[in-house]
Amino acid sequence: MADLDDLRSRWLRALPVSRDDDAGGPDLLRYADELLRRWQEPQRRYHTLAHLTAVLDHIDVLEEYADDPDLVRLAAWFHDAVYLPDRSENEERSARLAERALPEAGVSEAEAAEVARLVRLTVTHDPADGDRNGEVLCDADLAILAAPPSAYAAYTAAVREEYHFVPNEAFREGRSAILRQLLDLPALFRTPYGRTKWEPTARYNLAAELEMLSTAADPAS
C-alpha cells in the first residue's frame, strides 16, 4: 500500500519553489493531492501509485546521473498522470497538465517546460545522447523490466488487466511487437547503472515473455 503522506513529502521536496520559506507549503499540497487522485483512478492496474513510487525510488538510485534530479522527479509525478488505456495521447495530455499546473505552483516556465519535455520522452524512451535528465527518467520508468521473475509476472498480468478490452489475439500481437522493438534497441538503459545492473535481466525477461506469447499463439508448437 502506498504511503500517501510520504508521497506528499516527496512532492514538496522535489518542487523548486518549496525551498522558499515564503512559498506557502499547504497550498502546494493541493497539486500533490490532485495528482495522487489521478494515480488512483479505477481503470489503472499497473500505472498506479505503486508504479509512481517505484519510479521515484529508481530516480533516487540514479540521481547522480541527472543534471537536475528534482525536475526528473516532478516528471515522474506527471508522466502517467493522464492515463486511459484506450487512448494514445496520454503522454501528451500529461505533459500539457505539467505545463499548466507547475507554473501555477510557482515553478518557473523554463523548469515546467523541462518537466513537460521529459514527460513526452516516455512515448519512446529514447533520449538523445547526453540528455542526462531524460536518461534517468527513461531508465527509472523501464526498471520494472529488470524485476525478479515474480514481480515481472505481476507486472505483465497488471498490464493485461489494463487492456482487458482488447481481444487475446490482438493483445498478443501488439504486446509482441512492443517486446521486439525493445529487444531490437542497442541498449534498453542509458545510465551506467542501468546498463550494468538492469540490462541483462531486462533482456532475459523480455525474451522469455516474447517466447511465452509466441507459444500461447501457437499451442501446437
N, C-alpha and C positions, 0 to 999 in steps of 0.2 A: 504493500500500500504506500502510495506516495506521501511524503511529509509536506503538506501544503505550507506550513509555517517556514520550514527550511527553504522551500522553493521561493517564497516571498522574500526571504532574506537574501537569497542568491540573486534575485531580480534587482533588489536595491543596490547590492554591491556592484553589479555589472553596470548600472546606469552612471554615466559620467556626471550627470547633474546631481546625483545623490551624494557626491563627495563634498558638495557645497552645504555648509551648515544652514543656509537660508533657503534650501531647496523645498522644504515642506514635505518631508518624507511621507506622512499619511496620505497625501493626495497621490503620490506616485504609486501607492499600493493599489489604487483603482485600476491601473493599467495591468498590473500583475493579476489581479482577480479576474479581469475580463479575459486575459489570455488563459488563465487556469480554467475558466469556464469553457472556453473553446476546446481545450485539450481534453475535456471530459465529456464531449458530445457522444451521444449513444451510438453513432454509426462507426465509431473507432474501435478497432480491436488490437492493432499493432501501434498505430500512431496515437498513443495515449500518453498520460503523464509519466508512465514508466519509460517510454521512449525519450521523452524530453529530459528526464532525469539522467538517463544513460548517456545521452549526447553531452549534456553539461558535465557529467563525470569524466567523459573521454576528453573533453576540451581541457579540463583540469590537468589531465595526464600530458596533453600535447601543448600546453600553453607556451612553453619556451620557444616553440617554432613559429608562433604568431607575432605579427607586428603589433597588434592591439587585441589581446585575448578577450578583453571585456566586450568589444564590438562583436567578436565571434560569438561570445555567449549570448548577446542580445539577438544575433541572427539565429541562434539555436531556438530561442523562445518563439521567434516568428516563423521559422522555416516550414512548419506544418500547421500554423495557426488557423489557416483556412484549409479544411480537408474534407472533401466529398469524394468518395471512391469512384463515382461515376462521372467525374468531371476531369478535364485535362488541364485546366488553368489554375490549379490550386497554388502552385508556387508563385505565379504572377500576382494572384489576388493576395497572397500572404505578404509579398514584397510591397504591394501598394498599401496594405494595412500598416506595415512598418513605416512607410513614408508619411503616413498621416499621423499615426499615434506617437511616434518618438519625438517629433518637434513639439507636439502638444505637451509632452512630458518634460520638455526643457532641453532635449538633446539637440545639438547643432544640426543644421541642414546637411553639412558635409558628413557628419557621423551617421545620420539617418540614411543618407544615400549609400554609404558604405555597407550598412546593415542590409539594405534592400538589395544591393548588388550581390552580396553573399547569399541571400535567400534564393535569388534567381539562379545561382550556380548549382543549387541542388536539383535542378532539372536534369543536368548531365553529369554532375560530379566530375567535371573535367576542368579544373582551374588551370590557368596559364602558368608556365614555368615562372617561378619567382613570386607568385601570388601566395604569400605566406598565410595570410588570413584565410584565403579560400582553401588552401591545402588542409589547414587544421579543421575547418568546418566540414569539409567533404570526408576527411578521414574519420572524424568523430561520428558522422552520420552513418558511414558504412561499416563501422567497427562491429556491428552485430553480425556481419558476415563471418567474422572470426570467432564467434561464440563457440563454447563447448557443444557437443552433439545434442544434448537435451535442450539447451537454450536455443540452438539453431532450429531444432524441430518445432519448438513452441513458436518461434518467430514465423516460420513458414506456415504453420497452422493458423496463426493470427492473420497473416496476410490473406490466406484463402478465405477466412471468415469475412474480412472486409469486402471481398469481391464475391460474396455469396450469390449475387445476382447473375454472375457470369457462368454459363454452362461449362461443365467439366472439360470438354474437349477444347473449347475456346480458351479457357484459363490455362490449360497445359501448354497450348501453342504460344500464348502470349508470354507466359512465365518462362518458358524455354528460350524464347527469343531474347528476353532480358538477360537470362543467365549466360547465353552465348556471347552477347555483347560485352558483358562484364569480363568473361574469361578471355575475350579477344584483346582486351586492353593490355598494353605493355606493362602497366602497373595499376593495381587497384588502389593502392595507397601512395601518397606523395611525401609524407613526412618520413624522416629516417626511422622514427619509432614505428610507424605503421608498416613500413616496408620490412622491417626486421621482425617485429613481434606479431603482426596480424596477417601479412600477405600469404604465407604458406598455408595456414589453417583456413583462411577465407577461400583460397582456390580449391582446397580439398572439399570444403563444404559445398561450394557451388557446383563442382563436378559431380559430387555424389547426388545432389538434388536433381541435376540435369539427367543423370542416369536413371534415377527413380522415376522421373516424369516420363522418360522415354519408355521404360518398362511398363508403366501404367498405360501408356498409349498403345502398346502392342503386347497384350497379355500372352500371346502365343510364343513370344521370343524367349 
